[in-house]
Every structure is written in structure tokens, then in C-alpha cells.
Amino acid sequence: MQEYGTIRIKLKELLDKRGLSKNKLSHKAEMQRTQINNYCNNKITRLDTDVLARICTALECELSDLLEFVPLNKK
């Protein structure tokens, strides 16, 4: 998988930018805080479209605000 690049989840940056806590997002998105931590720390290996939709709805953002493709040569 590394030979193609990677997808970076920018949830932590979005939360910091909006001044929103993980607990508040957990409540708004109806998600477990541990799951939010995993997204914030880029420890997710398979993205769940339902979870992404919940996060985007709670943060009123676009998917492109949340995810970034990092090509292999830019790591």
C-alpha cells in the first residue's frame, strides 16, 4: 500500500481550527471518543463512509476538508 502513497485524515486540524473538543464531536456525531481518537491519530486503515458522513455533517465540512491524498514522493 505504501508504494502508492497514503490518505491522511485531517480531523485533528479541523477540530483545532474550529475550537471543538473531541468530546463535543463525539456527542454531535454520535460516535465513540476512541473512534474519534483513531481518526485524529490517523490509525484508521479502512475508511467507513458512514463515519465520514457523520463527521462531515457534525463539522459542516466537505470530504476534501477531512481527507488528503499524500503521494509517495511527498511523504
C-alpha positions in Angstrom: 0.0 0.0 0.0 2.9 2.4 0.8 4.1 2.3 -2.9 1.0 4.3 -4.0 1.0 7.0 -1.3 -1.5 7.3 1.5 -4.6 9.1 2.7 -4.1 11.5 5.6 -7.1 12.3 7.8 -7.0 15.9 8.9 -9.6 15.6 11.7 -7.3 16.9 14.4 -6.5 20.0 12.4 -10.2 20.6 11.7 -11.1 20.3 15.4 -8.3 22.7 16.4 -9.3 25.2 13.7 -12.9 25.2 15.0 -12.0 25.1 18.7 -14.1 22.0 19.1 -13.2 19.2 21.5 -13.2 15.5 20.7 -15.9 15.1 23.4 -18.2 17.7 21.7 -17.6 16.0 18.3 -18.3 12.6 19.9 -21.7 13.9 21.0 -22.6 15.8 17.8 -21.6 12.9 15.5 -22.9 10.2 17.9 -19.5 8.4 17.8 -17.3 6.8 20.4 -14.5 9.0 21.6 -11.9 6.2 21.0 -13.1 6.1 17.3 -12.5 9.8 17.0 -9.1 9.5 18.6 -8.2 6.8 16.0 -9.3 9.2 13.2 -7.4 12.1 14.8 -4.2 10.0 15.1 -4.5 8.5 11.5 -4.8 5.0 12.9 -7.6 4.1 10.6 -6.8 1.5 7.9 -10.2 1.3 6.3 -12.4 4.3 6.0 -16.1 4.0 6.9 -18.3 6.1 4.7 -21.0 6.4 7.4 -18.4 7.7 9.9 -17.1 10.1 7.3 -20.6 11.4 6.7 -21.2 11.8 10.4 -18.0 13.8 10.8 -18.7 16.0 7.8 -22.2 16.7 9.0 -21.1 17.5 12.6 -18.3 19.8 11.4 -20.3 21.2 8.4 -17.3 20.5 6.2 -16.6 18.8 2.8 -14.9 15.4 2.5 -11.9 17.2 0.9 -11.5 19.2 4.1 -11.2 16.0 6.1 -9.1 13.8 3.8 -5.9 14.4 1.8 -4.0 12.2 -0.6 -0.3 12.2 0.1 1.7 10.9 -2.9 4.6 8.6 -2.1 7.3 11.2 -3.1 5.8 13.9 -0.7 6.0 11.9 2.5 
